């Protein structure tokens, strides 16, 4: 039935259907272990012949319900929740790549992702080439190598706020016969459905809008079930897995081969699972996601329009503005709103921006983005500080850039707070 539901109904009721006499609200199963009657019952689980829970590092009823709700929202064939957004990205990549493989990644991704790919994956023998996502497909294809295994990008770049050109990325991925992975964190499935635009795998930092209240770290990987793993380049999906008595994932699980392998092989071995309590809280957050994303988007658009006319502001970047270079792409891929994050420059450069931040009352300076409360950060000195000046420029980060994550407070109060801070700390 959920396949026919809209986002709002899935947010409230997806993922968990109580049976007669069971709790109406998803319970918190705070348990590591599960009881079975016979050795054969448990053996069937270890052989991947039956469904059920072996150990909460691999699966848990509360976590499973949260995973299924995210899966229903995105329209996939299955999902795996992780301990954080970074863990989700790492799991998504390592489920495909190994020593000697190569990744094409948009240069405008979040600084933590950039560092993960450029530094940590390099240590594991996985090479990454970062490309300008505004390049035409032909130029991106020139950067590919015979060992390229993944194309990666973000629906909304963080913090540059570029909107990914799905058509170009789909063309590149199709030409290379590689899976197209999209981080949909800032857009959420309430604003954009990447599978409808050619993505094969979606990742989220559920710490952000999915949870929505800055209480619970988490991440999720969602499989679209729409990539051909039998094309000859992804042998781990078609050859026997010795750690599971020779199971062949595509043969045994069909369209869900990728996500099953991610769970029973990588989550089992690496242990970067989501805790049941965080899944419980994040599921409650999802119940209002459709309402919050509308408010976030409306507030952000009103504030962006106000900033465009403010004498203390040198520039404003919000993809929902008609003046934005990203506006056409925004209307094509994010028809219901451009999310709640915007960027701007305070006249006077970094020192003026620093004074501005220190004068804020409603908005807070925190290392976070995308929850109910308005917050600000200076990416060049924080989230992207590990990058070189050239790398920061490629990621869309300038020294005067302030990232504003607009909350769901009364928009008039947010604007008044920004105004008084600009008058105190601006040029």
Secondary structure, 3 states (H helix, E strand, C coil): CHHHCCHHHHHHHCCCCCCCCCCCCCCCCCCCECCCCCHHHHHHHHCCCCCCCCECCCCCHHHHHHHHHHHHHHCCCEEEEECCHHHHHHHHHHCCCCCCCEEEEECCCCHHHHHHHHHHHHHCCCEEEEECCCCCHHHHHCCCCCCEEEEEEECECCCCCCECCHHHHHHHHHHHCCEEEEECCCCCCCCCCHHHHCCCEEEEECCCCCCCCCCCCCEEEEECCCCCCCCCCCHHHCCCEHHHCCECHHHHHHHHHHHHHHHHHHHHHHCCECCHHHHHHHHHHHCCHHHHHHHHHHHHHHHHHHHHCCCCEEEEECCCCCCCCCHHHHHHHCCCCCCCEEEEEECCHHHHHHHHHHCCCCCEECCCCCCCCCEEECHHHCCCCCCCHHHHHHCCCCCCEEEEECCCCCHHHHHHHHHHHHHHHCC
